[in-house]
Amino acid sequence: MSGVSNPYRYQYETVAASVTGQVLGGTGAKGDYVHRLIINTITVASAGVTLIDGATSIVIQTAASAVIGVDSIEVNVASASGAWSITTGAGATVVAVGVFSA
């Protein structure tokens, strides 16, 4: 026996370009966990990505910080106030990895 009582259970959700406030998980909830965001930047000028905890916005990437290609950003945070959601600009897509409420 490995001794692991809770197997690796991260989920993932894709977020397309030009999406406003896509909730991660079916309904999302306080306490949901975002482990990593994998951002594919296609067009730097419109590659903004914002992670939202209920009503609190956390800017992850701006056009000024973006580089064309794929970035994996460790986040490792639990939601303090509500469902996680993500907003993307026209130049970026995201794969969010974590534990989200169904």
Contacts in CASP RR format, 6 or more apart in sequence:
PFRMAT RR
TARGET T0000
AUTHOR 0000-0000-0000
METHOD contacts of the structure
MODEL  1
MSGVSNPYRYQYETVAASVTGQVLGGTGAKGDYVHRLIINTITVASAGVT
LIDGATSIVIQTAASAVIGVDSIEVNVASASGAWSITTGAGATVVAVGVF
SA
9 99 0 8 1.000
10 35 0 8 1.000
10 97 0 8 1.000
10 98 0 8 1.000
10 99 0 8 1.000
11 25 0 8 1.000
11 97 0 8 1.000
11 98 0 8 1.000
11 99 0 8 1.000
11 100 0 8 1.000
12 95 0 8 1.000
12 96 0 8 1.000
12 97 0 8 1.000
12 98 0 8 1.000
13 22 0 8 1.000
13 24 0 8 1.000
13 25 0 8 1.000
13 95 0 8 1.000
13 96 0 8 1.000
13 100 0 8 1.000
14 93 0 8 1.000
14 94 0 8 1.000
14 95 0 8 1.000
14 96 0 8 1.000
15 22 0 8 1.000
15 86 0 8 1.000
15 88 0 8 1.000
15 93 0 8 1.000
15 94 0 8 1.000
15 95 0 8 1.000
15 96 0 8 1.000
16 88 0 8 1.000
16 93 0 8 1.000
17 42 0 8 1.000
17 88 0 8 1.000
17 89 0 8 1.000
17 90 0 8 1.000
17 91 0 8 1.000
17 92 0 8 1.000
17 93 0 8 1.000
18 88 0 8 1.000
18 89 0 8 1.000
18 90 0 8 1.000
18 91 0 8 1.000
19 86 0 8 1.000
19 87 0 8 1.000
19 88 0 8 1.000
19 89 0 8 1.000
20 87 0 8 1.000
21 52 0 8 1.000
21 85 0 8 1.000
21 86 0 8 1.000
21 87 0 8 1.000
22 85 0 8 1.000
22 86 0 8 1.000
22 87 0 8 1.000
23 83 0 8 1.000
23 84 0 8 1.000
23 85 0 8 1.000
24 32 0 8 1.000
24 34 0 8 1.000
24 83 0 8 1.000
24 84 0 8 1.000
24 85 0 8 1.000
24 86 0 8 1.000
24 96 0 8 1.000
24 98 0 8 1.000
24 100 0 8 1.000
25 32 0 8 1.000
25 83 0 8 1.000
25 100 0 8 1.000
25 101 0 8 1.000
25 102 0 8 1.000
26 100 0 8 1.000
26 101 0 8 1.000
26 102 0 8 1.000
27 83 0 8 1.000
27 101 0 8 1.000
27 102 0 8 1.000
28 79 0 8 1.000
28 82 0 8 1.000
28 83 0 8 1.000
28 84 0 8 1.000
28 100 0 8 1.000
28 101 0 8 1.000
29 79 0 8 1.000
29 82 0 8 1.000
29 83 0 8 1.000
29 101 0 8 1.000
30 79 0 8 1.000
30 80 0 8 1.000
30 81 0 8 1.000
30 82 0 8 1.000
30 83 0 8 1.000
31 78 0 8 1.000
31 79 0 8 1.000
31 80 0 8 1.000
31 82 0 8 1.000
32 78 0 8 1.000
32 79 0 8 1.000
32 82 0 8 1.000
32 83 0 8 1.000
32 84 0 8 1.000
32 98 0 8 1.000
32 99 0 8 1.000
32 100 0 8 1.000
32 101 0 8 1.000
33 76 0 8 1.000
33 77 0 8 1.000
33 78 0 8 1.000
33 79 0 8 1.000
33 98 0 8 1.000
33 99 0 8 1.000
33 100 0 8 1.000
34 51 0 8 1.000
34 75 0 8 1.000
34 76 0 8 1.000
34 77 0 8 1.000
34 79 0 8 1.000
34 84 0 8 1.000
34 96 0 8 1.000
34 97 0 8 1.000
34 98 0 8 1.000
35 74 0 8 1.000
35 75 0 8 1.000
35 76 0 8 1.000
35 97 0 8 1.000
35 98 0 8 1.000
35 99 0 8 1.000
36 72 0 8 1.000
36 73 0 8 1.000
36 74 0 8 1.000
36 75 0 8 1.000
36 76 0 8 1.000
36 96 0 8 1.000
36 97 0 8 1.000
36 98 0 8 1.000
37 49 0 8 1.000
37 51 0 8 1.000
37 60 0 8 1.000
37 72 0 8 1.000
37 73 0 8 1.000
37 75 0 8 1.000
37 86 0 8 1.000
37 94 0 8 1.000
37 95 0 8 1.000
37 96 0 8 1.000
37 97 0 8 1.000
38 70 0 8 1.000
38 71 0 8 1.000
38 72 0 8 1.000
38 73 0 8 1.000
38 94 0 8 1.000
38 95 0 8 1.000
38 97 0 8 1.000
39 47 0 8 1.000
39 49 0 8 1.000
39 60 0 8 1.000
39 61 0 8 1.000
39 70 0 8 1.000
39 71 0 8 1.000
39 72 0 8 1.000
39 73 0 8 1.000
39 92 0 8 1.000
39 93 0 8 1.000
39 94 0 8 1.000
40 69 0 8 1.000
40 70 0 8 1.000
40 92 0 8 1.000
40 93 0 8 1.000
40 94 0 8 1.000
40 95 0 8 1.000
41 47 0 8 1.000
41 61 0 8 1.000
41 66 0 8 1.000
41 67 0 8 1.000
41 68 0 8 1.000
41 69 0 8 1.000
41 70 0 8 1.000
41 71 0 8 1.000
41 91 0 8 1.000
41 92 0 8 1.000
42 68 0 8 1.000
42 69 0 8 1.000
42 91 0 8 1.000
42 92 0 8 1.000
42 93 0 8 1.000
43 68 0 8 1.000
43 90 0 8 1.000
43 91 0 8 1.000
43 92 0 8 1.000
44 63 0 8 1.000
44 66 0 8 1.000
44 67 0 8 1.000
44 68 0 8 1.000
44 91 0 8 1.000
45 63 0 8 1.000
45 91 0 8 1.000
46 63 0 8 1.000
46 89 0 8 1.000
46 90 0 8 1.000
46 91 0 8 1.000
46 92 0 8 1.000
47 61 0 8 1.000
47 62 0 8 1.000
47 63 0 8 1.000
47 66 0 8 1.000
47 89 0 8 1.000
47 91 0 8 1.000
47 92 0 8 1.000
48 59 0 8 1.000
48 60 0 8 1.000
48 61 0 8 1.000
48 62 0 8 1.000
48 63 0 8 1.000
48 66 0 8 1.000
48 88 0 8 1.000
48 89 0 8 1.000
48 91 0 8 1.000
48 92 0 8 1.000
49 59 0 8 1.000
49 60 0 8 1.000
49 61 0 8 1.000
49 86 0 8 1.000
49 87 0 8 1.000
49 88 0 8 1.000
49 89 0 8 1.000
49 92 0 8 1.000
49 94 0 8 1.000
50 57 0 8 1.000
50 58 0 8 1.000
50 59 0 8 1.000
50 60 0 8 1.000
50 86 0 8 1.000
50 87 0 8 1.000
51 57 0 8 1.000
51 58 0 8 1.000
51 60 0 8 1.000
51 75 0 8 1.000
51 84 0 8 1.000
51 85 0 8 1.000
51 86 0 8 1.000
52 58 0 8 1.000
52 84 0 8 1.000
52 85 0 8 1.000
52 86 0 8 1.000
52 87 0 8 1.000
53 77 0 8 1.000
53 79 0 8 1.000
53 80 0 8 1.000
53 81 0 8 1.000
53 82 0 8 1.000
53 84 0 8 1.000
54 79 0 8 1.000
54 81 0 8 1.000
54 82 0 8 1.000
54 83 0 8 1.000
54 84 0 8 1.000
54 85 0 8 1.000
55 81 0 8 1.000
56 80 0 8 1.000
56 81 0 8 1.000
60 73 0 8 1.000
60 75 0 8 1.000
61 71 0 8 1.000
61 73 0 8 1.000
61 92 0 8 1.000
66 92 0 8 1.000
83 101 0 8 1.000
84 96 0 8 1.000
84 100 0 8 1.000
86 94 0 8 1.000
86 96 0 8 1.000
88 94 0 8 1.000
END
